[in-house]
């Protein structure tokens, strides 16, 4: 497939009006307590969406907003997802390979859990009749292995074999589902503040440039309501 590269302006112009509350998209963020998930919640609220934050420990969640619901739902515990996703327009999956569950976090040598958590989330979406999913994947998965500059994709598989294998499984189950999915493959993520445009594209060359998590989250939120990105795997570099 030909490369499609473009710049993505992720901020609204000051004074942009939002839709009436009952017409706003309703978005669930899985992994909301994580570093990227917290940004996704804030970005979605800033765009005027109704947001449901799925967190393992609601008592530890600090953000409050009139358009935000915080529920206990851990993708590693499929029973906790029952009845949570009904009525949503889209789900953002920001779960990482380290589990959010407090008990699982203590297992320092536990295998990566992103694929397992995503499998439960995909099943729950099917049960709830929610079809739109935007997944935070990883550069170095699938065809993007060869697109890594200076062999970076192959180097990541050598350095982090379990993590990369888990991300391969995670992406494969999403792409093989009946959902209306978009997969994002970011390169290295950072906690740096937002400040640059994000370059995304299919079959995009990528390197070691760090992508601010805030920018990735903003991109995920925007793509949640973008039908043109359905069925696409986009590298973020």
Buried (B, 14 or more C-beta within 10 A) or exposed (E): EEEEBEEBEBEEEEEEEEEEEEEBBBBBBBBBBBBBBBBBBBBBBBBBBBBBBBBBEEEEBEEEBEBBEBBBBBBBBBEBBEEBBEEBBBBBBBBBBBBBBEEBEEEEEEEBBBBBBBBBBBBBBBBBEBBBBBBBBBBBBBEBBEBBEEEBBEEBBEEBEEBBBBBBBBBEBBBEBEBBBBBBBBBBBBEEEBEEEBBBBBBBBBEEEEBBBBBBBBBBBBBBBBEEBBEBBBBBB
